[in-house]
Amino acid sequence: MVILGLGNPGRKYARTRHNAGARVIAELLRRAEAETQKWKSKYFRAWQIEISSRSIIVAKPTTFMNESGKAALAVCTKFNIKPCELLIVYDDINLPLGKLRVRKKGSSGGHKGVQSIIENLHTEDFLRLKLGIGMPADGEDLVEYVLSGFAEEEKIAAEEMIKNGADAIELILKEGIEKAMSRING
């Protein structure tokens, strides 16, 4: 399994709602027992790390969100995996702030990064960990919302969500997707 945490490249976007997936990858890297190898490509950065005595590859796109499919295809090609062996971690406005959801497959739900992945991989059959960032207020522009940072009163919940996202991935690795779905999705 390869875990790809979606986000936009650059410091400008590092703490935005849209970078929640990439922040989970950063949390996994921080927790890693060992980092043994790094890869850099035009479309992604990846690291082989050890979590719970298991070697896995985690990656972040170097593309902007709307071109995440290029990164996903490059990851699948580089590591010779099928799309169903890819776990995409990303923000979801349709979930309340902090809520997590694990899925085996599905539509993009309007997420342009996920739509790009579906188009590039020609399938909806890839694992997902959705991170709830909540809906914008009535009249608030969606693009501005996802490219904004969390409000002061949301920051604690957002940090907790990032840690819970990393915990969810560890659970998936230890107990499998079915048990993780049962526990996380309730």
C-alpha positions as CSV (number, residue, x, y, z in Angstrom):
1,M,0.0,0.0,0.0
2,V,1.1,3.6,-0.8
3,I,-0.5,6.4,1.1
4,L,-0.9,9.7,-0.8
5,G,-1.9,12.8,1.2
6,L,-3.4,15.5,-1.0
7,G,-2.6,19.2,-0.8
8,N,-1.1,22.1,-2.6
9,P,2.7,22.7,-2.8
10,G,4.4,25.6,-1.1
11,R,4.4,27.4,2.2
12,K,1.5,29.6,1.2
13,Y,-0.9,26.6,1.3
14,A,0.8,24.6,4.1
15,R,-1.8,25.3,6.8
16,T,-4.9,25.6,4.7
17,R,-7.9,23.3,4.9
18,H,-7.1,21.9,1.5
19,N,-3.8,20.6,2.8
20,A,-5.2,18.4,5.5
21,G,-4.2,15.2,3.7
22,A,-0.6,16.4,3.2
23,R,-0.5,17.3,6.9
24,V,-1.5,13.7,7.9
25,I,1.5,12.5,5.9
26,A,3.7,15.0,7.8
27,E,2.4,13.6,11.0
28,L,3.2,10.0,9.9
29,L,6.7,11.1,9.0
30,R,7.1,12.8,12.4
31,R,5.9,9.5,14.1
32,A,8.0,7.2,12.0
33,E,10.2,4.7,13.8
34,A,12.6,4.8,10.8
35,E,12.9,6.5,7.4
36,T,14.9,4.4,5.0
37,Q,14.5,5.9,1.6
38,K,13.2,9.0,-0.2
39,W,12.1,9.5,-3.8
40,K,11.6,12.7,-5.7
41,S,9.8,12.9,-9.0
42,K,8.2,15.7,-11.1
43,Y,4.8,14.8,-9.5
44,F,5.4,13.7,-6.0
45,R,7.8,13.3,-3.0
46,A,7.8,9.9,-1.2
47,W,9.4,8.3,1.8
48,Q,9.7,4.7,2.9
49,I,9.0,4.7,6.6
50,E,8.4,2.1,9.3
51,I,5.2,2.2,11.3
52,S,4.4,-0.5,13.8
53,S,7.3,-2.6,12.5
54,R,5.8,-2.4,9.0
55,S,7.5,-0.7,6.0
56,I,5.2,1.6,4.0
57,I,5.5,4.3,1.5
58,V,3.9,7.7,2.1
59,A,3.8,10.5,-0.5
60,K,2.7,14.1,-1.1
61,P,2.0,15.5,-4.6
62,T,4.1,18.3,-5.9
63,T,1.2,19.2,-8.2
64,F,-1.6,21.5,-7.3
65,M,-4.8,19.9,-5.9
66,N,-6.7,20.0,-9.2
67,E,-3.9,17.9,-10.9
68,S,-3.6,15.3,-8.1
69,G,-4.3,12.6,-10.7
70,K,-0.9,13.1,-12.2
71,A,0.7,12.4,-8.8
72,A,-1.5,9.4,-8.2
73,L,-0.7,7.9,-11.6
74,A,3.1,8.6,-11.1
75,V,3.0,6.9,-7.7
76,C,1.2,3.8,-9.0
77,T,3.7,3.6,-11.9
78,K,6.8,4.1,-9.8
79,F,5.9,1.6,-7.1
80,N,4.1,-0.8,-9.4
81,I,0.8,-0.9,-7.6
82,K,-2.8,-1.1,-8.7
83,P,-5.1,1.8,-7.8
84,C,-6.8,-0.4,-5.2
85,E,-3.5,-0.5,-3.4
86,L,-3.4,3.3,-3.1
87,L,-4.8,5.1,-0.1
88,I,-5.7,8.8,-0.8
89,V,-6.0,11.1,2.3
90,Y,-7.9,14.3,1.6
91,D,-10.1,17.1,3.0
92,D,-13.9,16.8,2.7
93,I,-16.3,19.7,3.1
94,N,-19.2,17.3,3.4
95,L,-18.0,16.1,6.8
96,P,-18.1,18.2,9.9
97,L,-14.7,19.5,11.1
98,G,-12.8,16.7,12.7
99,K,-14.9,13.8,11.4
100,L,-13.1,11.0,9.6
101,R,-14.5,8.6,7.0
102,V,-12.9,5.6,5.4
103,R,-14.1,4.3,2.0
104,K,-12.9,1.6,-0.4
105,K,-14.1,3.4,-3.5
106,G,-16.6,6.0,-4.7
107,S,-17.2,9.1,-6.6
108,S,-15.3,12.3,-6.2
109,G,-18.1,14.0,-4.2
110,G,-17.2,17.2,-6.0
111,H,-13.6,17.2,-4.8
112,K,-11.5,18.3,-7.9
113,G,-8.3,16.6,-6.6
114,V,-10.2,13.2,-6.3
115,Q,-11.9,13.8,-9.7
116,S,-8.4,14.3,-11.2
117,I,-7.3,11.0,-9.7
118,I,-10.4,9.2,-11.0
119,E,-9.8,10.6,-14.5
120,N,-6.0,9.7,-14.5
121,L,-6.4,6.2,-13.0
122,H,-9.6,5.5,-15.0
123,T,-11.2,4.0,-11.9
124,E,-13.0,5.0,-8.7
125,D,-11.5,1.8,-7.1
126,F,-9.0,3.3,-4.6
127,L,-9.0,3.6,-0.8
128,R,-9.8,6.9,0.8
129,L,-9.5,8.5,4.2
130,K,-11.6,11.7,4.2
131,L,-10.9,14.4,6.7
132,G,-13.9,16.6,7.6
133,I,-13.2,20.3,7.2
134,G,-16.8,21.5,7.4
135,M,-18.8,23.6,5.0
136,P,-18.2,27.2,4.2
137,A,-20.8,29.7,5.6
138,D,-23.7,30.7,3.4
139,G,-22.4,33.0,0.7
140,E,-18.7,32.2,1.3
141,D,-16.7,31.3,-1.8
142,L,-15.8,27.6,-1.8
143,V,-12.3,28.1,-3.3
144,E,-11.5,30.8,-0.8
145,Y,-12.8,28.6,2.0
146,V,-10.6,25.5,1.2
147,L,-7.6,27.7,0.6
148,S,-7.9,29.5,3.9
149,G,-6.5,28.4,7.2
150,F,-8.6,27.2,10.1
151,A,-10.2,29.9,12.2
152,E,-8.7,30.4,15.7
153,E,-11.6,28.5,17.3
154,E,-11.1,25.6,14.9
155,K,-7.4,25.1,15.3
156,I,-7.5,22.6,18.2
157,A,-10.1,20.5,16.4
158,A,-8.1,20.6,13.2
159,E,-4.9,19.5,14.9
160,E,-6.8,16.7,16.6
161,M,-8.2,15.6,13.2
162,I,-4.6,15.5,11.8
163,K,-3.5,13.2,14.6
164,N,-6.6,11.1,14.3
165,G,-6.0,10.8,10.6
166,A,-2.5,9.4,11.3
167,D,-4.1,7.1,13.9
168,A,-6.6,5.9,11.4
169,I,-3.9,5.0,8.9
170,E,-2.0,3.1,11.6
171,L,-5.3,1.2,12.4
172,I,-5.7,0.4,8.7
173,L,-2.2,-1.0,8.5
174,K,-2.6,-3.0,11.7
175,E,-6.1,-4.4,11.4
176,G,-7.1,-4.0,7.8
177,I,-9.5,-1.7,6.0
178,E,-12.7,-3.6,7.0
179,K,-12.0,-3.3,10.8
180,A,-10.9,0.3,10.3
181,M,-14.1,1.2,8.5
182,S,-16.2,-0.4,11.2
183,R,-14.4,1.5,13.9
184,I,-13.9,4.9,12.2
185,N,-17.2,5.1,10.3
186,G,-19.2,3.8,13.3
